[in-house]
Amino acid sequence: MNKENASKLWKRIQQAGDELQGKLPDHPNHPKGRNPYAHVALCVKNKFKLSYKDIPDTLYDDVLKYIDELVANPE
């Protein structure tokens, strides 16, 4: 992904983390609460099999849609 798109994507990941603050369900591996920023980044990596910086520019809109889905449906 080019630097501009990677930067925009990182900003959206941070916004999504802000929106998910306190909304993720409890998990026994995270007794002090879950990190929503790490959650979004990890979900993107698991879905697209690449770090957000390494995803092709052609999938930029797909990644944004996926992040919106994560915010709408906290897991």
N, C-alpha and C positions, 0 to 999 in steps of 0.2 A: 504494500500500500504506500502511496506517496506520502510525504511528510504532512502535507496540508490535510489530507483525509484522515491520516492517523491521529493528528492533533484534534480534529473535530470529533472523531470517534472517542478518543480518551475523554474529552469534555463531556460527551453524552454519557459515557460510563460513569463519570463522577456525578452527573445530574441524576442518573438512575439510582446510584447509591444513596444520594440525598433523599430521593423519593421513597426508597425502601427502608430507610432508617426506622427501626422498631416494628417493621411489618413482617419480617421473616419469622417463620415458626421456630420455636425452640428446638435445639438439637443437643443430644447428650455429649457430643464431641466439643461443644462450645458452651460451657457452663456460664460464661460471663456475657453471652450474647454473640450473635453472628455479625460478621463484618459484611455489610451489604455491598461495599465497593469490590471486595475480593470475590464475593458471590457472583456479581455481574460479570467481572472479568473471567472468572473460571467457567461460568456457563457459556460465554462466548467462545472460549478456547475449546471446551468440550463439544459444542455444537459444530464449529467450523474446523476443528482439528488443527487449529493454528492460533498463535497469539494474535491479538487484534492488529498488531503492527504488520504481521506477515500475511494477512488475508488479502487476496487480490482486490484491486480497486473495483472490479466488476461486481463484487459482492457487497459493496459499501451500503447500498440501500437495503439489502437483505439483512445485514447486521443491525442496522438501525431499527428495522421492523421487529427483529428478534428481541432487541433490548426493550422496545415498547411493550412487547408481549410479557417479558419478565416483570416489568413494572406493573402491568395490569393484573398479572396472576402470580403474586409472590409464592414461592414454593417453600 
